[in-house]
Amino acid sequence: MQRTPTPRWRKSSYSGHSGGDCVEVANCFPLIEVRDSKDPDGPKLALPTAEWHGLIQRIKNGEPDLA
């Protein structure tokens, strides 16, 4: 029986360490999962790795319309 590895959640170093409002991400190959640190058992957004990298690039480029 194959065990599913536990995701290693991480947040940006820009978030600080006060435990406040943060977005956390985990590499769950072939997906990147995103969750709210205030609700770790709540819903998660799962994106294929290529789409995650595309989203990050669009944010870095300052593209205003992410819809």
PyMOL commands that set and color helices and strands:
alter all, ss='L'
color gray80, all
select helices_A, chain A and resi 13-15+49-60
alter helices_A, ss='H'
color red, helices_A
select strands_A, chain A and resi 10-11+23-28+31-36+45-48
alter strands_A, ss='S'
color yellow, strands_A
deselect
rebuild
show_as cartoon
